Amino acid sequence: MNENNQKFKNDKFIVEKEGSANFFLHSVDKNNIPSKSMVVFYNKKMEINRDVTNLAIMAYNKLFNQNKLVIVDSMAASGIGSIRMLKECKNVKKIYINDINPMAIDLIKKNIQINNLKDVESLIKISKKSANLLFSELALMKQDEKPDIISIDPFGTPNLYIDSAFKAIKKKHSLICITATDTPVLFGIRKKACLRKYMSKPLHTDYCKEIGARILLYFISRIANINNLGIHPLLTFYSNHFIRIIALVFKNKERIFENIENYGYIFHCNNCGYRTSFKGNILQIPHICMSCEEDQNLDLAGPLWLGKIHKEDFLHYLIELNKYSDFKNKNKIEKILSFTLEEINMPISYYNIHKLCEELTLQSVPKMDLIIKKIKEKGYLASRTHFDFISIKTNMEIKELKRLLSSL
Ligand SMILES: C[S@@+](CC[C@H](N)C(=O)[O-])C[C@H]1O[C@@H](n2cnc3c(N)ncnc32)[C@H](O)[C@@H]1O
């Protein structure tokens, strides 16, 4: 028994509640800031991630795959996500609950016991493996026994697990749910790490959260492509310093090729804030801003995903399901999902209104609804964005937006 195991052998437990599940946590973990150093990881702030994942699984089961589901929770920690899936999603054929940490496995077993899951115990398969090993074992199974859904929820980047997950998952109408918490990397604070981990250049701009999400989508899609697969994003969800991608997986060469058309770059002028996107490979990088015509201030992000990041009917269904949920985060989820619906057909990027007002030395910040109304009155598109509640998406150019803000 290693030192850590010895230390926590007689540890006391506390009981917590989340969604429909009760679960034990090591009491020493109770007041820790969520981190790798916990005996078994748990982060209350990620409850919304698990809520939305369950809504997404139910919506997927209704809209795209009505069969009983084989699910893999590849990094389960306390098992809270899996237990909630079993209790809240119902139509489960089999669930693999896996974690590499032996202490997590002990806790998962304890947590299954206190949730009265006796009648579904035969559906549960617990393992203590590296996620990649589990995926490579699943990859050898017959097509109809392979997982319909794979969830990847690592510490930091999911990049090391995506290739083997695509090898393991069913090739038709399956669902991939991938979290990244390395937001400083994806948002361009750690630019070199992003180039290394995601093969893409980030930009630390006002709309870096959207750029980061699109880099992650691009990366997942490219790894799907080399496995002869493609992804169709259903929901791209940012909250509390994590990004969760929920996407359908398909195998169809023509559609994969259409996806490749979604890859491209964003140009951003550091002088005037003008931004534009460019599909495909750039052979000659422009240096002069198309708006202010300043030389040498034009930067770029990419390659990244320029296509749609959510699917509209899926969002409608999530919103409907959320109405009947009793999640603690119900109102927050409703707000986020309504903004995802608003932003679905809007141009890439958004403008931080507070920052623009400060730059313009305005006395006060006009109400978001008023700004959107005024932009629309001038014939442009405008919406809120779930990436940032103090920002607006619009196809009005930044120069005109500044003029409009000054006039309000
Ligand atoms: C962020 S936590 C997962 C949280 C969990 N999904 C939840 O909802 O509470 C990451 C977990 O991955 C586990 N882990 C780290 N590397 C792993 C690997 N290579 N394979 C499987 N599990 C791993 C850790 O032990 C940890 O429990």
The ligand as a Tripos MOL2 file, in Angstrom:
@<TRIPOS>MOLECULE
LIG
   27    29     1     0     0
SMALL
NO_CHARGES

@<TRIPOS>ATOM
      1 C1        -11.2790   16.0970  -13.9050 C.3       1 LIG1
      2 S1        -11.3150   14.5360  -13.1440 S.3       1 LIG1
      3 C2        -12.8010   13.8300  -13.7050 C.3       1 LIG1
      4 C3        -14.0040   14.3480  -13.0230 C.3       1 LIG1
      5 C4        -15.2350   13.5180  -13.2000 C.3       1 LIG1
      6 N1        -15.5210   13.2260  -14.5840 N.3       1 LIG1
      7 C5        -16.4140   14.1990  -12.5410 C.2       1 LIG1
      8 O1        -17.4050   14.5230  -13.2460 O.co2     1 LIG1
      9 O2        -16.3740   14.4180  -11.3290 O.co2     1 LIG1
     10 C6        -10.1150   13.6630  -14.0090 C.3       1 LIG1
     11 C7         -9.9950   12.1890  -13.5760 C.3       1 LIG1
     12 O3         -9.2200   11.5150  -14.5480 O.3       1 LIG1
     13 C8         -8.4350   10.5490  -13.9010 C.3       1 LIG1
     14 N2         -7.3360   10.2590  -14.8320 N.ar      1 LIG1
     15 C9         -6.2090   10.9830  -15.0630 C.ar      1 LIG1
     16 N3         -5.4870   10.4270  -16.0530 N.ar      1 LIG1
     17 C10        -6.2040    9.3390  -16.4770 C.ar      1 LIG1
     18 C11        -5.9950    8.3900  -17.4940 C.ar      1 LIG1
     19 N4         -4.9220    8.4280  -18.2780 N.pl3     1 LIG1
     20 N5         -6.9270    7.4310  -17.6550 N.ar      1 LIG1
     21 C12        -8.0310    7.3760  -16.8650 C.ar      1 LIG1
     22 N6         -8.2690    8.2570  -15.8760 N.ar      1 LIG1
     23 C13        -7.3690    9.2350  -15.6980 C.ar      1 LIG1
     24 C14        -8.0450   11.1780  -12.6100 C.3       1 LIG1
     25 O4         -7.7200   10.1800  -11.6510 O.3       1 LIG1
     26 C15        -9.2980   11.9600  -12.2470 C.3       1 LIG1
     27 O5        -10.1220   11.2370  -11.3910 O.3       1 LIG1
@<TRIPOS>BOND
     1     1     2 1
     2     2     3 1
     3     2    10 1
     4     3     4 1
     5     4     5 1
     6     5     6 1
     7     5     7 1
     8     7     8 2
     9     7     9 1
    10    10    11 1
    11    11    12 1
    12    11    26 1
    13    12    13 1
    14    13    14 1
    15    13    24 1
    16    14    15 ar
    17    14    23 ar
    18    15    16 ar
    19    16    17 ar
    20    17    18 ar
    21    17    23 ar
    22    18    19 1
    23    18    20 ar
    24    20    21 ar
    25    21    22 ar
    26    22    23 ar
    27    24    25 1
    28    24    26 1
    29    26    27 1
@<TRIPOS>SUBSTRUCTURE
     1 LIG1         1 GROUP 0 **** ****
